[in-house]
Amino acid sequence: MDKNLYIVAELDDDTQKLIKGYERIILENGFIGSQTKDIPYHITLCSYSIGLEDYLKNLLEKTGRKFKEFEISYSGFGLFGLNVLYLNPNMNKKLIEVYDFIIEKSFQKGSDLSAHTTLFIDEPENIIKILPKFAEGAKEIKGKIKYISLYEFFPKRFIKRIELEKN
């Protein structure tokens, strides 16, 4: 798999704890999955080639100066094919504004935002088994986007995190 850099919008600590409830359901039902487990829950905003790291660090700084933390909510699940299960955020103006700013300042002008927070990546039969268990106790999750961060994948390397100012 090719290495890339990713700018992500990370959720605050309280929202992280709420979403970790789904992680417990996965483990309690004997599944592991191939989702990245050692990074905070987030919404991926854009991906880039490795050579842009310094530029992207500066872009994070600019993003942090321009935007304050903002509310986000999730009200359902979605699937990419039958092997990726995710939480579906309710799109809002602030998320779109952050995304648009990053895209405008970057080299990815043709990129589309497919906002999601990955919960579980596995074989289709395991996704089908776990989905009803997620849906049983599902309720709307409300939280905040508190950080904009830069990561490299694969393997994972945390590069930089900017905390957005409180509103």
ZATI-351144 format. One record per residue (C-alpha): residue number from 1; chain; x, y, z. Coordinates in pm, 1 decimal. Example, Ala and Ser with C-alpha at 12.3 -4.5 7.8 and 13.67 -1.06 7.14 Angstrom:
// ZATI-351144
(1, "A", (1230.0, -450.0, 780.0))
(2, "A", (1367.0, -106.0, 714.0))
END
This chain:
// ZATI-351144
(1, "A", (0.0, 0.0, 0.0))
(2, "A", (133.4, 345.2, -90.7))
(3, "A", (213.3, 588.7, 188.3))
(4, "A", (10.0, 908.3, 196.1))
(5, "A", (-46.8, 1204.2, 423.9))
(6, "A", (-394.1, 1275.7, 559.6))
(7, "A", (-548.4, 1585.5, 713.9))
(8, "A", (-821.1, 1482.9, 957.0))
(9, "A", (-1075.5, 1657.8, 1179.7))
(10, "A", (-1052.4, 1491.9, 1522.5))
(11, "A", (-1331.7, 1467.8, 1774.9))
(12, "A", (-1311.6, 1591.4, 2134.5))
(13, "A", (-1243.2, 1352.0, 2425.1))
(14, "A", (-1607.2, 1312.5, 2532.6))
(15, "A", (-1714.2, 1215.4, 2180.4))
(16, "A", (-1417.5, 977.6, 2155.3))
(17, "A", (-1550.6, 796.9, 2464.9))
(18, "A", (-1901.4, 769.3, 2319.4))
(19, "A", (-1776.5, 619.9, 1993.5))
(20, "A", (-1547.5, 378.7, 2181.8))
(21, "A", (-1871.6, 209.9, 2289.9))
(22, "A", (-1892.7, 69.5, 1937.9))
(23, "A", (-1535.3, -52.7, 1965.8))
(24, "A", (-1638.1, -249.4, 2278.0))
(25, "A", (-1926.8, -408.9, 2087.3))
(26, "A", (-1681.8, -525.6, 1818.7))
(27, "A", (-1451.2, -685.1, 2076.7))
(28, "A", (-1732.6, -834.4, 2288.2))
(29, "A", (-1859.7, -1013.4, 1977.4))
(30, "A", (-1522.1, -1166.8, 1901.9))
(31, "A", (-1425.0, -948.3, 1607.6))
(32, "A", (-1107.2, -750.6, 1552.0))
(33, "A", (-1122.6, -601.0, 1202.4))
(34, "A", (-850.6, -423.4, 1008.0))
(35, "A", (-947.0, -64.3, 1090.5))
(36, "A", (-668.5, 149.6, 1234.6))
(37, "A", (-712.8, 115.5, 1609.3))
(38, "A", (-453.4, 343.3, 1763.6))
(39, "A", (-563.4, 684.2, 1638.2))
(40, "A", (-846.7, 908.2, 1758.0))
(41, "A", (-1182.6, 890.1, 1585.1))
(42, "A", (-1195.5, 1148.8, 1309.7))
(43, "A", (-1330.4, 1261.5, 974.5))
(44, "A", (-1070.2, 1246.0, 697.3))
(45, "A", (-1067.3, 1572.6, 504.6))
(46, "A", (-806.2, 1508.4, 235.4))
(47, "A", (-510.6, 1290.6, 135.3))
(48, "A", (-177.0, 1397.6, -14.9))
(49, "A", (149.6, 1259.2, -141.4))
(50, "A", (439.3, 1224.6, 104.1))
(51, "A", (645.4, 1511.0, -39.7))
(52, "A", (402.5, 1775.6, 89.0))
(53, "A", (461.2, 1733.2, 463.5))
(54, "A", (613.9, 2076.9, 531.9))
(55, "A", (349.0, 2250.2, 324.6))
(56, "A", (73.1, 2063.4, 510.6))
(57, "A", (217.4, 2150.4, 853.3))
(58, "A", (188.0, 2516.1, 753.7))
(59, "A", (-163.9, 2458.1, 620.8))
(60, "A", (-261.7, 2312.2, 959.4))
(61, "A", (-133.8, 2627.5, 1130.1))
(62, "A", (-339.7, 2848.1, 896.0))
(63, "A", (-647.4, 2630.0, 949.6))
(64, "A", (-604.8, 2654.3, 1327.6))
(65, "A", (-588.8, 3033.4, 1312.2))
(66, "A", (-896.4, 3060.3, 1090.5))
(67, "A", (-1140.6, 2818.6, 1258.6))
(68, "A", (-1275.5, 2756.1, 1606.3))
(69, "A", (-1395.1, 2420.7, 1740.1))
(70, "A", (-1742.8, 2332.1, 1617.6))
(71, "A", (-2026.2, 2093.1, 1685.8))
(72, "A", (-2082.5, 1775.3, 1490.4))
(73, "A", (-2347.6, 1506.7, 1526.3))
(74, "A", (-2392.5, 1153.9, 1399.3))
(75, "A", (-2731.3, 998.2, 1342.1))
(76, "A", (-2673.4, 678.7, 1150.3))
(77, "A", (-2445.9, 422.5, 992.8))
(78, "A", (-2320.9, 375.4, 641.4))
(79, "A", (-2132.6, 117.0, 439.0))
(80, "A", (-1860.9, 135.4, 178.3))
(81, "A", (-1931.2, -184.4, -7.8))
(82, "A", (-1989.7, -451.4, 253.6))
(83, "A", (-1649.7, -434.2, 419.8))
(84, "A", (-1642.3, -85.3, 579.4))
(85, "A", (-1894.6, 18.7, 844.0))
(86, "A", (-1890.7, 381.9, 953.3))
(87, "A", (-2076.8, 646.7, 1147.5))
(88, "A", (-2242.5, 898.8, 920.1))
(89, "A", (-2201.2, 1258.8, 1039.2))
(90, "A", (-2474.3, 1510.7, 976.7))
(91, "A", (-2313.8, 1753.8, 737.8))
(92, "A", (-2299.7, 2107.8, 864.9))
(93, "A", (-2177.0, 2443.5, 744.2))
(94, "A", (-1863.8, 2448.2, 962.9))
(95, "A", (-1738.8, 2107.9, 843.8))
(96, "A", (-1789.3, 2214.5, 483.9))
(97, "A", (-1611.9, 2547.4, 547.6))
(98, "A", (-1305.3, 2373.0, 696.3))
(99, "A", (-1299.2, 2123.0, 410.5))
(100, "A", (-1335.6, 2398.7, 148.7))
(101, "A", (-1055.0, 2602.4, 307.6))
(102, "A", (-816.8, 2306.0, 307.9))
(103, "A", (-904.3, 2212.0, -50.0))
(104, "A", (-869.8, 2571.4, -170.9))
(105, "A", (-521.0, 2597.6, -18.0))
(106, "A", (-405.4, 2258.5, -138.2))
(107, "A", (-329.8, 2071.7, -455.7))
(108, "A", (-635.6, 1846.0, -430.6))
(109, "A", (-895.3, 2070.4, -589.5))
(110, "A", (-1074.4, 1778.1, -756.1))
(111, "A", (-1112.9, 1587.9, -428.0))
(112, "A", (-1458.3, 1520.1, -282.3))
(113, "A", (-1552.9, 1506.8, 84.2))
(114, "A", (-1702.3, 1172.0, 176.0))
(115, "A", (-1747.3, 1250.3, 543.9))
(116, "A", (-1748.5, 943.8, 767.3))
(117, "A", (-1594.4, 804.2, 1084.7))
(118, "A", (-1480.2, 446.2, 1030.7))
(119, "A", (-1588.1, 196.2, 1295.8))
(120, "A", (-1511.8, -146.2, 1150.1))
(121, "A", (-1335.7, -288.7, 845.1))
(122, "A", (-1370.3, -662.6, 790.1))
(123, "A", (-1510.3, -934.5, 566.9))
(124, "A", (-1871.1, -877.0, 453.2))
(125, "A", (-2007.7, -1165.9, 662.8))
(126, "A", (-1863.9, -1007.1, 980.4))
(127, "A", (-1999.9, -662.3, 890.9))
(128, "A", (-2344.2, -815.7, 841.5))
(129, "A", (-2320.7, -990.9, 1181.1))
(130, "A", (-2213.6, -680.4, 1376.7))
(131, "A", (-2440.6, -420.6, 1213.7))
(132, "A", (-2760.2, -528.2, 1399.2))
(133, "A", (-2571.2, -516.3, 1730.3))
(134, "A", (-2466.4, -156.8, 1655.8))
(135, "A", (-2819.1, -62.3, 1554.6))
(136, "A", (-2976.3, -206.0, 1874.8))
(137, "A", (-2841.6, 64.7, 2103.2))
(138, "A", (-2788.1, 335.6, 1845.8))
(139, "A", (-2866.6, 691.0, 1941.0))
(140, "A", (-2759.9, 1024.7, 1808.3))
(141, "A", (-2407.2, 1120.0, 1906.3))
(142, "A", (-2335.2, 1489.7, 1955.1))
(143, "A", (-1985.1, 1619.5, 1995.3))
(144, "A", (-1724.0, 1861.4, 1874.1))
(145, "A", (-1442.8, 1877.1, 1624.0))
(146, "A", (-1160.5, 1995.4, 1847.7))
(147, "A", (-842.9, 1929.1, 1645.8))
(148, "A", (-714.1, 1932.0, 1291.1))
(149, "A", (-431.4, 1679.8, 1254.9))
(150, "A", (-184.3, 1541.7, 1005.3))
(151, "A", (-100.5, 1170.7, 984.7))
(152, "A", (94.0, 944.6, 754.2))
(153, "A", (-32.9, 597.0, 669.7))
(154, "A", (86.0, 302.0, 643.8))
(155, "A", (230.4, 239.4, 888.3))
(156, "A", (77.5, 514.3, 1100.0))
(157, "A", (286.9, 814.3, 1191.6))
(158, "A", (139.2, 1106.9, 1383.7))
(159, "A", (290.0, 1429.8, 1250.8))
(160, "A", (107.8, 1731.6, 1393.3))
(161, "A", (-211.5, 1833.7, 1573.9))
(162, "A", (-362.8, 2181.4, 1602.9))
(163, "A", (-618.7, 2242.0, 1876.1))
(164, "A", (-899.3, 2463.8, 1754.5))
(165, "A", (-983.1, 2755.8, 1981.8))
(166, "A", (-1301.7, 2722.5, 2186.3))
(167, "A", (-1605.8, 2896.7, 2050.5))
END
